[in-house]
C-alpha cells in the first residue's frame, strides 16, 4: 500500500510540472503576439513647404534702388531665369521660350570681328544652363522681332550690358527701352572705350590709336611733336642779331635784316 501511494505521488508531481510548463508557454506566446502587433499610429501634422517668392534674388542684396542702373549689386525685383541659348552678345533665349535683348546697349552680330570677340567675352560670365537674374523696367516693350528688352545679372550681380560697355564691345542704344539711370551709368564707359580704342573701337576689329610722331626741324638741337595732322609746323628758332647784315642777293632767313645766322 505504501508503494502504491508513493507511485501515485510521483505521478501527481510529474503532472503538476507538465501543467506548469503548459501554462508558462501559453503566457509567453501571448506576450509575443502582443509585442509583434503593429503599434497604434498617432495623428501627425505636416507643415506646408515654403513658397518661393515670385521674383527671387539669388544674391545678397541691399535696399532695392528706385531704378535699375546695374551698379548697386543684385536687383531684388529681378526674376531668376535659366539661359537656354546665346544667340549673340546681346540676345539670349530662356528655358521658358522667351528671347531677351539687352536694354541700353547695341552689340555687333556674331558674323563680324567685334561680334565674335564680344560673344567670347560674354561666354566667360554667362553659360547655357546657368541661372541669371533678369530685370525689366516697368512698361519695357519688345524689339521689332518680339524680343523683350531687359537687363541680365550673372555671377555676383555682374550686369552683362555694363560689362560689354566697359570692355568696348557695345554702343549706347537709347531706343532700347532702358531707363535714364542705366544709360547715364554706362555712357562714360563707352566714351572711354572709344577714346582708348579698346574692344570694337581698336585693333584687330577697329582702328589703332594714333600716336604722335616726332618731327625734326632744320634746327638739329630741337625736336617738336605734332599731335594732329592738321596742326601747323612749329615755329623755327630765331637767333636774334648774331649774324651779318645781308648784302644784295643774299637770303634773310628770319626776316630781321641779317643773314647767315641759322634757321
Sine and cosine of phi, psi and omega as CSV:
sin_phi,cos_phi,sin_psi,cos_psi,sin_omega,cos_omega
0.00,0.00,-0.61,0.79,0.02,-1.00
-0.91,0.41,-0.63,0.78,0.00,-1.00
-0.91,0.42,-0.65,0.76,0.01,-1.00
-0.91,0.42,-0.61,0.79,-0.04,-1.00
-0.94,0.33,-0.59,0.81,0.04,-1.00
-0.93,0.37,-0.61,0.79,0.05,-1.00
-0.91,0.42,-0.63,0.78,0.01,-1.00
-0.92,0.39,-0.59,0.81,0.02,-1.00
-0.91,0.40,-0.64,0.77,0.02,-1.00
-0.89,0.45,-0.68,0.73,0.01,-1.00
-0.90,0.44,-0.62,0.78,0.01,-1.00
-0.92,0.39,-0.61,0.79,0.02,-1.00
-0.91,0.42,-0.68,0.74,0.05,-1.00
-0.90,0.44,-0.63,0.77,0.02,-1.00
-0.90,0.43,-0.61,0.80,0.02,-1.00
-0.91,0.41,-0.63,0.77,0.02,-1.00
-0.90,0.44,-0.71,0.71,0.01,-1.00
-0.87,0.50,-0.68,0.73,0.00,-1.00
-0.89,0.46,-0.59,0.81,0.00,-1.00
-0.91,0.41,-0.68,0.74,0.03,-1.00
-0.90,0.44,-0.62,0.79,0.01,-1.00
-0.90,0.44,-0.69,0.72,-0.02,-1.00
-0.91,0.41,-0.70,0.72,0.00,-1.00
-0.90,0.44,-0.65,0.76,0.00,-1.00
-0.89,0.45,-0.66,0.75,0.00,-1.00
-0.92,0.40,-0.57,0.82,0.03,-1.00
-0.92,0.38,-0.67,0.74,0.03,-1.00
-0.90,0.45,-0.65,0.76,0.02,-1.00
-0.88,0.47,-0.61,0.79,0.02,-1.00
-0.91,0.40,-0.63,0.78,0.01,-1.00
-0.93,0.36,-0.58,0.82,0.05,-1.00
-0.90,0.44,-0.67,0.74,0.01,-1.00
-0.89,0.45,-0.60,0.80,-0.03,-1.00
-0.94,0.34,-0.61,0.79,-0.02,-1.00
-0.96,0.29,-0.50,0.87,-0.02,-1.00
-0.98,0.20,-0.27,0.96,0.00,-1.00
-0.92,0.38,0.60,-0.80,-0.02,-1.00
-0.90,0.43,0.72,-0.70,0.01,-1.00
-0.92,0.38,0.44,-0.90,0.00,-1.00
-0.94,0.33,0.71,-0.71,-0.01,-1.00
-0.99,0.11,0.71,-0.70,0.06,-1.00
-0.99,-0.11,0.64,-0.77,-0.02,-1.00
-0.90,0.44,0.72,-0.69,0.02,-1.00
-0.85,-0.52,0.45,-0.89,0.02,-1.00
-0.93,-0.36,0.72,-0.70,0.02,-1.00
-0.94,-0.35,0.74,-0.67,0.02,-1.00
-0.99,0.16,0.56,-0.83,-0.01,-1.00
-0.94,0.35,0.55,-0.83,0.01,-1.00
-0.90,0.43,0.61,-0.79,0.00,-1.00
-0.88,0.47,0.65,-0.76,-0.02,-1.00
-1.00,0.00,0.81,-0.59,0.00,-1.00
-0.93,0.36,0.55,-0.83,0.03,-1.00
-0.90,0.44,0.42,-0.91,-0.05,-1.00
-0.90,0.43,-0.61,0.79,-0.02,-1.00
-0.83,-0.56,0.98,0.22,-0.07,-1.00
-0.96,0.29,0.50,-0.86,0.10,-1.00
-0.93,-0.36,0.91,-0.41,-0.13,-0.99
-0.98,0.22,-0.02,1.00,-0.04,-1.00
-0.84,-0.55,0.30,-0.95,0.07,-1.00
-0.90,0.44,0.76,-0.65,-0.11,-0.99
-0.73,-0.68,0.57,-0.82,0.13,-0.99
-1.00,0.01,-0.31,-0.95,0.00,-1.00
-0.87,0.50,0.66,-0.75,-0.03,-1.00
-0.94,0.35,0.82,-0.58,0.01,-1.00
-0.94,0.34,0.30,-0.95,-0.02,-1.00
-0.92,0.39,-0.63,0.77,0.01,-1.00
-0.72,-0.69,0.62,-0.78,-0.03,-1.00
-0.95,0.32,0.79,-0.62,0.08,-1.00
-0.80,-0.60,-0.01,1.00,0.05,-1.00
0.97,0.24,0.10,0.99,-0.12,-0.99
-0.88,-0.48,0.06,1.00,-0.12,-0.99
-0.87,-0.50,0.55,0.84,0.00,-1.00
0.98,0.18,-0.28,-0.96,-0.08,-1.00
-0.92,0.40,0.73,-0.68,0.02,-1.00
-1.00,0.07,0.90,-0.43,-0.13,-0.99
-0.91,0.41,-0.30,0.95,0.00,-1.00
-1.00,0.02,0.24,0.97,-0.04,-1.00
-0.99,0.14,-0.03,-1.00,-0.04,-1.00
-0.77,-0.64,0.79,-0.62,-0.01,-1.00
-0.98,0.21,0.89,-0.45,-0.05,-1.00
-0.78,-0.63,0.24,-0.97,-0.02,-1.00
-0.89,-0.45,0.74,-0.67,0.01,-1.00
-0.98,0.20,0.81,-0.59,0.03,-1.00
-0.98,-0.19,-0.57,0.82,0.01,-1.00
-0.40,-0.92,0.57,-0.82,0.06,-1.00
-0.93,-0.36,0.94,-0.35,-0.05,-1.00
-0.98,0.20,-0.76,0.65,0.12,-0.99
-0.46,-0.89,-0.11,-0.99,-0.11,-0.99
-0.89,0.46,-0.34,0.94,-0.06,-1.00
-0.88,-0.48,0.08,1.00,-0.08,-1.00
-0.76,-0.65,0.80,-0.60,-0.09,-1.00
-0.71,-0.70,0.64,-0.77,0.07,-1.00
-0.96,-0.28,0.76,-0.66,-0.04,-1.00
-1.00,-0.07,0.27,-0.96,-0.02,-1.00
-0.92,0.40,-0.36,0.93,0.04,-1.00
-1.00,0.02,0.11,0.99,0.08,-1.00
0.99,-0.14,-0.22,0.98,0.00,-1.00
-0.96,0.29,0.51,-0.86,0.11,-0.99
-0.93,-0.36,0.74,-0.67,-0.09,-1.00
-0.91,-0.42,0.73,-0.68,0.15,-0.99
-0.93,-0.36,0.73,-0.69,-0.01,-1.00
-0.91,0.42,0.80,-0.60,0.01,-1.00
-0.99,0.17,0.61,-0.80,0.11,-0.99
1.00,-0.03,-0.30,0.95,-0.06,-1.00
-0.78,-0.62,0.41,-0.91,0.05,-1.00
-0.78,-0.62,0.91,-0.42,0.00,-1.00
-0.96,-0.29,0.48,-0.88,-0.01,-1.00
-0.97,0.25,0.38,-0.93,-0.01,-1.00
-0.94,0.34,0.29,-0.96,-0.09,-1.00
-0.96,0.28,-0.12,0.99,0.06,-1.00
-1.00,0.10,-0.15,0.99,0.00,-1.00
-0.99,-0.14,0.27,-0.96,0.02,-1.00
-0.88,0.47,-0.76,0.65,-0.02,-1.00
-0.93,0.38,-0.55,0.83,0.01,-1.00
-0.91,0.42,-0.61,0.79,0.03,-1.00
-0.92,0.38,-0.65,0.76,0.01,-1.00
-0.94,0.34,-0.59,0.81,0.05,-1.00
-0.90,0.44,-0.65,0.76,0.03,-1.00
-0.91,0.41,-0.61,0.79,0.05,-1.00
-0.89,0.45,-0.62,0.78,0.06,-1.00
-0.90,0.43,-0.70,0.72,-0.02,-1.00
-0.90,0.43,-0.62,0.78,-0.02,-1.00
-0.89,0.45,-0.30,0.96,0.05,-1.00
-0.98,0.19,-0.26,0.97,-0.03,-1.00
-0.82,-0.57,-0.30,0.96,0.01,-1.00
-0.75,-0.66,0.73,-0.68,0.00,-1.00
-0.76,-0.65,0.40,-0.91,0.07,-1.00
-0.90,0.44,0.72,-0.69,-0.05,-1.00
1.00,-0.01,-0.11,0.99,-0.02,-1.00
-0.99,0.11,0.56,-0.83,0.10,-1.00
-1.00,-0.02,0.72,-0.70,0.01,-1.00
-0.74,-0.67,0.27,-0.96,0.01,-1.00
-0.99,-0.11,0.88,-0.48,-0.02,-1.00
-0.98,-0.20,0.75,-0.66,-0.01,-1.00
-0.81,-0.59,0.73,-0.68,0.05,-1.00
-0.81,-0.58,0.68,-0.74,0.08,-1.00
-0.95,0.31,0.52,-0.85,0.06,-1.00
-0.85,0.52,0.78,-0.63,0.01,-1.00
0.98,0.18,0.12,0.99,0.02,-1.00
-0.89,0.45,0.73,-0.68,-0.05,-1.00
-1.00,-0.09,-0.53,-0.85,-0.03,-1.00
-0.78,-0.63,0.30,-0.95,0.07,-1.00
-0.99,0.15,0.06,-1.00,-0.03,-1.00
-0.86,0.50,-0.27,0.96,-0.02,-1.00
-0.98,-0.18,0.10,0.99,0.05,-1.00
1.00,0.00,0.06,1.00,0.04,-1.00
-0.97,0.22,0.61,-0.79,-0.03,-1.00
-0.99,0.10,0.73,-0.69,0.09,-1.00
-0.97,0.26,0.79,-0.62,-0.05,-1.00
-0.34,-0.94,0.16,-0.99,0.11,-0.99
-0.93,-0.36,0.50,-0.87,0.04,-1.00
-0.82,-0.57,0.71,-0.70,0.10,-1.00
-0.89,-0.45,0.84,-0.54,-0.02,-1.00
-0.85,-0.52,0.24,-0.97,0.01,-1.00
0.87,0.50,-0.75,-0.66,0.03,-1.00
-1.00,-0.05,0.94,0.34,0.04,-1.00
0.84,0.54,0.62,0.78,0.02,-1.00
-1.00,0.03,0.89,-0.46,-0.01,-1.00
-0.96,0.29,0.82,-0.57,-0.10,-1.00
-0.94,0.35,-0.69,0.73,0.01,-1.00
-0.89,0.45,-0.66,0.75,0.03,-1.00
-0.91,0.42,-0.59,0.81,0.04,-1.00
-0.90,0.44,-0.68,0.73,0.05,-1.00
-0.89,0.46,-0.67,0.74,-0.02,-1.00
-0.91,0.42,-0.69,0.73,-0.03,-1.00
-0.91,0.41,-0.60,0.80,-0.01,-1.00
-0.98,0.18,-0.12,0.99,0.04,-1.00
1.00,0.05,0.39,0.92,-0.02,-1.00
-0.91,-0.40,0.50,0.87,0.01,-1.00
-0.46,-0.89,0.52,-0.85,0.18,-0.98
-0.96,-0.26,0.43,-0.90,0.05,-1.00
-0.95,0.32,0.73,-0.68,-0.06,-1.00
-0.74,-0.67,1.00,0.00,-0.07,-1.00
-0.95,0.31,-0.37,0.93,-0.05,-1.00
-0.99,0.14,0.19,0.98,-0.08,-1.00
-0.99,-0.12,0.23,0.97,0.05,-1.00
0.99,0.13,0.13,0.99,0.02,-1.00
-0.96,0.27,0.52,-0.85,-0.01,-1.00
-0.98,0.20,0.24,-0.97,-0.09,-1.00
-0.91,0.42,-0.57,0.82,0.00,-1.00
-0.89,0.45,-0.65,0.76,0.00,-1.00
-0.93,0.37,-0.69,0.73,0.00,-1.00
-0.89,0.46,-0.65,0.76,0.02,-1.00
-0.92,0.38,-0.48,0.88,-0.03,-1.00
-0.97,0.26,-0.59,0.81,-0.09,-1.00
-0.99,-0.12,-0.27,0.96,-0.04,-1.00
-0.86,0.50,-0.70,0.71,0.01,-1.00
-0.88,0.48,-0.58,0.81,0.01,-1.00
-0.91,0.42,-0.63,0.78,0.02,-1.00
-0.93,0.37,-0.67,0.75,0.04,-1.00
-0.89,0.45,-0.64,0.77,0.01,-1.00
-0.90,0.43,-0.66,0.75,0.03,-1.00
-0.90,0.44,-0.61,0.79,0.04,-1.00
-0.91,0.41,-0.66,0.75,-0.02,-1.00
-0.94,0.35,-0.58,0.82,-0.03,-1.00
-1.00,0.00,-0.06,1.00,-0.01,-1.00
0.84,0.54,0.76,0.65,0.06,-1.00
-0.96,-0.26,0.35,-0.94,0.01,-1.00
0.91,0.42,-0.75,-0.66,-0.02,-1.00
-0.95,0.31,-0.21,0.98,-0.02,-1.00
-1.00,-0.01,0.03,1.00,0.00,-1.00
-0.67,-0.74,0.00,-1.00,-0.02,-1.00
-0.91,0.41,0.51,-0.86,0.12,0.99
-1.00,0.04,-0.03,1.00,-0.08,-1.00
-0.99,-0.12,-0.30,0.95,-0.04,-1.00
-0.71,-0.70,0.00,-1.00,-0.03,-1.00
-0.93,0.36,0.52,-0.85,0.03,-1.00
-0.98,0.21,0.40,-0.92,0.05,-1.00
-0.95,0.31,0.83,-0.56,-0.03,-1.00
-0.97,0.24,0.80,-0.60,0.04,-1.00
-0.99,-0.13,0.59,-0.81,0.04,-1.00
-0.90,0.44,0.71,-0.71,-0.01,-1.00
-0.98,-0.19,0.70,-0.72,0.02,-1.00
-0.94,0.33,0.69,-0.73,0.07,-1.00
-0.88,-0.48,0.87,-0.49,-0.03,-1.00
-1.00,-0.06,0.81,-0.59,0.01,-1.00
-1.00,0.09,0.00,-1.00,0.04,-1.00
-0.92,0.39,-0.32,0.95,0.07,-1.00
-0.99,0.15,0.95,-0.32,-0.09,-1.00
-0.94,0.33,-0.17,0.99,-0.03,-1.00
-1.00,0.03,-0.14,0.99,-0.06,-1.00
-0.70,-0.71,0.52,-0.85,0.07,-1.00
-0.80,-0.61,0.76,-0.65,-0.02,-1.00
-0.94,-0.34,0.54,-0.84,0.04,-1.00
-0.94,-0.34,0.78,-0.62,0.05,-1.00
-0.98,-0.18,0.85,-0.52,-0.06,-1.00
-0.99,0.15,-0.58,0.82,-0.02,-1.00
-0.69,-0.72,0.45,-0.89,-0.05,-1.00
-0.92,0.39,-0.43,0.90,-0.07,-1.00
-1.00,0.03,0.03,1.00,0.03,-1.00
-0.99,0.15,0.58,-0.81,0.03,-1.00
-0.95,0.33,0.31,-0.95,0.06,-1.00
-0.90,0.45,0.55,-0.83,0.02,-1.00
-0.91,0.41,0.46,-0.89,-0.03,-1.00
-0.92,0.40,0.50,-0.86,0.02,-1.00
-0.99,0.14,0.41,-0.91,-0.06,-1.00
-0.96,0.27,0.71,-0.70,0.08,-1.00
-0.99,-0.11,0.63,-0.78,-0.04,-1.00
-0.98,-0.18,-0.11,0.99,-0.05,-1.00
0.98,0.20,-0.32,-0.95,-0.06,-1.00
-1.00,-0.04,0.88,0.48,0.00,-1.00
-0.97,-0.24,-0.01,1.00,-0.02,-1.00
-0.97,-0.23,-0.55,-0.83,-0.04,-1.00
-0.86,-0.50,0.50,-0.87,0.04,-1.00
-0.85,0.53,0.55,-0.84,-0.02,-1.00
-0.96,0.27,0.66,-0.75,0.13,-0.99
-0.99,-0.11,0.25,-0.97,0.02,-1.00
-0.83,0.55,0.76,-0.65,0.02,-1.00
1.00,-0.01,-0.20,0.98,0.03,-1.00
-1.00,0.08,0.39,-0.92,-0.11,-0.99
-0.99,-0.16,0.77,-0.64,0.06,-1.00
-0.99,-0.12,0.97,-0.22,-0.14,-0.99
-0.92,0.39,-0.60,0.80,-0.07,-1.00
-0.92,-0.39,0.11,0.99,0.13,-0.99
0.97,0.26,0.39,0.92,0.00,-1.00
-0.97,-0.23,0.13,0.99,0.03,-1.00
1.00,0.01,0.03,1.00,0.01,-1.00
-0.85,-0.53,0.53,-0.85,-0.04,-1.00
-0.89,-0.45,0.17,-0.98,0.07,-1.00
0.84,0.54,0.65,0.76,-0.01,-1.00
-0.89,-0.45,0.19,0.98,-0.01,-1.00
1.00,0.02,0.19,-0.98,-0.07,-1.00
-0.77,-0.64,0.00,0.00,0.00,0.00
